[in-house]
Each structure stands twice: as structure tokens, then as C-alpha cells.
């Protein structure tokens, strides 16, 4: 196995920005899930601000994740977690997530860490780190965060539900509750709930679209 180094990204890694965006987009298409689009310029801004983590192996891009700050540093979120296809099935996503998680707690010690995702693998990793599933009302109300969902294919569902529910699951880590860390992840139950929610929301959204017509 080739050595993989996980580090805080900087301006020296700008050259990987386009590749990172391409892998994020391709991964979403394969999973058949919606995802907010990222631009190379946006990724480079995160690198420049020290809010991005990158995995490098012999000069090649292996994985990536970045930090977003919301509500005057009351909340932080980890986004764009991705592993380049050649480096998958090695546990790299978990290592990148853990590195990003620890780094964000050091940089923003008073912030709650949250995320919204449709991926069961990400939910499992989050659970092991101490995240718990929550309603969207417990997440940031910063309009800029939710504006980022506009490029997601599921945005009409989110908008129809007044930003209270979507196909994504909201997850939250509160550092003040860290001592009460409990693992809750159950893959079978989550798959079933995800299917039920997907069917319910898509059907409701179709009715909403028909009503508008």
C-alpha cells in the first residue's frame, strides 16, 4: 500500500481543485443522490483560509474534505468528503473525516459540528465520532448554508418542505455533550427509514408540482 499523507491544504494544492470538483460530482452521479455543486475557485478559497484537508500519495490527490463556518462560528460543517477512486476501500474516508473533525474542534472549540448527508457510510463515521441525528431546526439557520442546496437536484423537495426536511439526514455533534457520546448507528434501520422518507418526500413533491401547475 502506498503511503498516504493527510494534511491541512494550502495554496500549494490549488492545482488539485478541478480534480476534486470532478470526483465529487462523479461520485454523486454514481450514487444517484443530489449534491450541492462546488467550483474550483470555492475549493481554492477553503485551501487558502486553512479550512481544507487533503490526502496526498506520491504527489497524487487521494482524498479531500473542507470546513465551513456558519452563524458567527456557532456552527461548523464538514463538506465535500471524497476519496479518489484509486484509493477507495482502504478506510481513507474515515481517516480524513477523523482528521478534519479533530482539526475543526481545535480551530473552533466552541462550535457545534453538523452535517447533512444521504450517505450511510458518512452517517456511520459520524456516529462513531459522536454525532447524533437531529431535525433541521437544530442546525444553523444561516441562509447562506441553505442557499448552497440550490444546486442540488433535491432542492425543490427541500423548498417545498420549507427547509424542515429533505432526503438528507441532519447530524450534530455538540462539544458540551461530548461526555454523553453514544453510538446509535444501525445500517438496516437507516436504510429502511431512508427509503420511506425518499418515497414520502418524492410523492409529496410531485403533488406539490402538480398543484403549482
Number of C-alpha atoms within 10 A of each C-alpha: 5 7 8 17 14 19 15 18 23 18 13 10 16 17 12 16 20 16 13 26 20 15 18 21 18 12 17 15 12 8 10 10 16 19 23 19 17 18 12 16 13 12 22 23 16 20 23 16 12 16 23 26 24 26 24 18 14 10 9 11 21 23 27 30 25 24 23 17 19 19 15 9 13 14 23 26 24 20 18 21 20 24 26 20 11 9 17 13 9 11 10 20 24 18 15 23 23 16 17 26 19 13 17 23 15 10 11 16 14 15 22 21 26 24 24 21 18 17 15 17 13 17 24 17 17 24 21 17 18 20 26 20 19 16 12 19 11 12 21 21 14 13 10 11 15 15 11 14 18 16 13 14 14 20 21 19 21 20 16 16 15 10 15 11 18 24 23 20 20 22 23 24 25 18 17 10 9 12 9 10 16 13 14 13 18 12 13 10 10 14 13 11 12 18 13 12 17 15 13 12 20 16 12 15 19 13 12 15 12 9 8 7 6
